[in-house]
Amino acid sequence: MKLGLLAGSGEIPKTIAEHTVASGDSIFIVAIRGFEEDWMNAYPHQVCGIAEFGAQIKAFRSAQCDTISFIGNVKRPDFSNLKPDLKGMSILPKVIRAASKGDDALLRTVIECFEKEGFAVIGAQELLKNLNSPAGLLTQRPPNETDLQDIQRAFDVAGEIGRLDIGQGAVVARGLVLAVEAQEGTDEMLKRVARLPDAIRGTEDFRCGVLLKRPKPIQEARIDLPTAGCETVRRAAEAGLSTLALVEDGALLVNQTEMIDLANAYDMTIVVLRPDGGMP
């Protein structure tokens, strides 16, 4: 297998590249223009526009890649301002139609385009097993009864918005839905929660509330799984939350040891649920 990364920004693409090379394998990176990062200069790479599908495919073929992983942070583009190449012009109308249905539909369409060109597409969780965590309590603080009720409520709410291909996360405190994730992403959602009145959310002195992230019921597991890391914990702490809940085989945990240490320092809970939402 010769691995190619179609990469945006963030820690996971870098971690995969480092791990692949340390294992004695080679890697080639196609960085999405506008999301390239300095660390990519240490590896064979090419920068392509997000709609330059022809250039992306040609780059991977020239590097003799047969397997591709899509990973990293890339914001949804303004389709009216894209500059596709010839291949992109043939694919873009289908992508735009899919995008109107939601992110998962968009990403499925992009995967299909690369598969039709003969590439195998795999998920980041297949490349880095330590990004996953089995169901269980990861921190010192266990969830209390209020947390458990909020976890179940948030699991149901996140499932509903996921079914509609809207988002992957929800925040619930004392049974009240404080926020659901849409196009702004988790960090911006948590900033909104932090601006809510203290009377309906937790505070640093009295933490209350759950951030739950789960895959959409329609989720394409090879791309865009829910991700959590130290920044997620910090934002949740600033919002006064007590708990971060994830789902087994349904989340990528970045820098897991540091993330757990940080949650313990905030006296917060991180728990990984069973796929059905049950407590381990």
N, C-alpha and C positions, 0 to 999 in steps of 0.2 A: 504494500500500500504506500503510495506517495500522497501525502496529505497537503491539501491546499486550504487556507483559511480565507474566507471572504469576511473581512474584519472591520468592525467599527471600533470605537474607543472602549476603554475599561480594562479591568484587571484580568478578566478571564482569557481574552485572546493572548495576552502576554504570557500568562501562566501555561497555557497550552503549548505555545511556541517553545518556551523554556523546557517544559517536560518532554516534548517530542525530540528536541535536539539532545537533551541529556540521556534519552533512551537509545541514542545512536541512529535515529531516523532523521530524514531531511524534511524540510517544510518550505512551502512557498506561500507568501501572503499577498492577497489582493486587498489593498486598503481602500476603503470608500473615501473619495475626496471630501475634505472637510472634517473627516473624523480620524485621519491618520495621526499617529503619535510618534515621538522621537525614538522609542524603543524599537520600532519596526525597522530602523536603519541597520540594526545588527543582523537582519535576516534578508535573504533574497525576497524582494517584494516589488510590486508595481502599484501605483496609485491610479484608480479609475473612477470616473463619475458614476453616480448611483444608477443611472440609466444607460450606461455604456456596456450593455450585456455582451456585445460582440468582443469588445476589448477584454472584458473579464474572462470570457470563455477562451479566447486566444491565449491570454497570459497563462491560464492554468494548463492548457494543452502544451504550450511551449515549455513549461516547467515539468511536463510529463506527470501531472497530477491525475490520479484516477478517482480520488475520494476528496470530498469537500465538506467542510463544516462552516456554517454561518454563525458567527458569534460576535458579540460586542454591541455597544449602544449606537444606534442610528435613528435619528428622529425622522418621523414621517415627512417626506419632502412636499414642497409645493409643486404639484404635478405640472402646473402651467409654466413653470420656470425651468423644467428639466431640459437637458440637451442630449437626447439619445443619439447613439450611433445607428448605423443601418440595421443591425440586429435588434437594437433597442426599439427602433421605430416599429418593427414588426411585432414585438412582444408587448410594448407599452399599453396599447389599447386594452388588451386582456388584463393586464396588471391594474389599470385604472378602474376597470369594471369590478374587479375583485376587491379593490381597496374600498369601494363604496359600501361593501358588506361588513368590513371590519379588518383588523390587523391579521387575524389568523387566516382569513380567506386570501388576503394579499400575499402572505408568506407562503402559503401552500402553492399558490400560482407560481411564485418565483422558484420554489423547489422543483416543481414539475418542469419548468423550463430547462433547468440544469440537468435534471434526470434524462430528459429527451435528448440532451447532447451527449449522453453516455456516462455522466458522472454519478458515482454513488454519493449520497448525502447522509451524514451521520451527525448525531448530536454531541454537544460538548460533554454530556454526562458519560458518553461512551469512551471519550478520550481521557477524562480525568475522573476516576472513580471516587476520589476524595471530595468531589463537589457535592456528592450525595450524602445523606445521613439516614440511617434507619430510624423508624419510629421510636420516640423516647424523649425524655427530658434531658436537655443539654446543659442546663444551668443549675445553680444551687437552689434557687427559689422555685418551689413548685407552684402551679396555678392554684388559686383558692376557688371557692365555690362560685363567686361572682365571675372570675375569669373563665371558668368552665362553661358557664351559661353564655358568656359573651363569645367564646370560641365557637360554640355551636351556632349561634345566631350569625356570626360573621362568615362561617363556612357556608351556610345556606344563602346568604346575601351574595357572597362572591361567586357562588355557583350560578345564581340567576344572571348576574351581569356577564359572567363568562359564557353562559348559554347563548346570550345575545351578542357575543363577540365584542363586548365593550371594554372589559378590563379584567384584572386578575386579583385585585385586592379590595378589602373592605376594613373599615375601622368601626368598632362597636364598643360602647362604654355603658355599663349598667343596662344593657338591653337596647339602648338607643343607637341607631345607625348615625354615626357622625360624618362619614365620608365613604364614597366608593371611588375606585380608580377608573379614570377614563384616559384620554390622550395625554394628560399632563404627566403621568407616571407617578411612582410611589413617593418620591421625595417631595414633589410639589403637593401631592395630596396630604402628606404629613405636615407640611408647612401650613396648609389651610386648617388642619385640626388644631395646630398650636395657636392659631389666632382665635379660636372659639372661646366663649366664656368659660372660666374655671368651673362654673356651676354644673356644666354638662360633660366635662372631661376630667381626667386626672391632672395632677400637678406633680412637680418634683418632690414635694413633701408628702403627697398622698397619691401614689400612682394608681391609676385605674384605666381599664380599657385595653382592647386587643386589636393589633394589626394582624390580619390573616391574609396570606397570599397562597393561592392554589391555582393549578392549571385550569384552563377553561375546559368544560366537558368535551368541547370539540377540538381541544388542543392538538396541534402538530408537535409531538414531543421532541422532534429533532431540532427545533428552533424556537426561540423566545419562551423558554420555560421561565417561571418566576425566579427572580434572583434576589438574594439578600446578602448583605455584608455589613461591615462596620458602620458605613454611612447610614444604612437602614436603621441600625440600632440607635445611633446618635439622634436621628430625626425622630424616631419613636420616643426616645427619652425626652427630647425637647417638647414633644406634644403631651407629655405627662402619662404616657401609656405604661402599662405594667407588663404586657405580654406581646411577644412575637410568635405567631403560630404558622407553621408551614406543613407541607404534606409529603409523606414518604414517596420517593421517586418522582416528586413533582416540584422540586426546587433545586436551584444551584446555590450552594453556600460558599461565598468567596472569603478566603482567609478565615476559615472556620474557627481556629483556635483563638485568634485575636478577637473575633466577633463574640465568642462565648465569654472571654475574659472581660470585654467591655460591658456586656450585659450584666455580668456578675457585679462589676463595679457600680453599675446603676441600680443594683438590686432588682433586676428585671428577669422575666422568664422567657426562655426560648424553648418551645416544644414542637416536636415533629409528630404530626398525627398519622394515623393509618390512612390509606387511600380513601376509605369510606368516611373519613372525618372523625372516627372514633379515637378516644384516648388510648395510648399504648399501655 
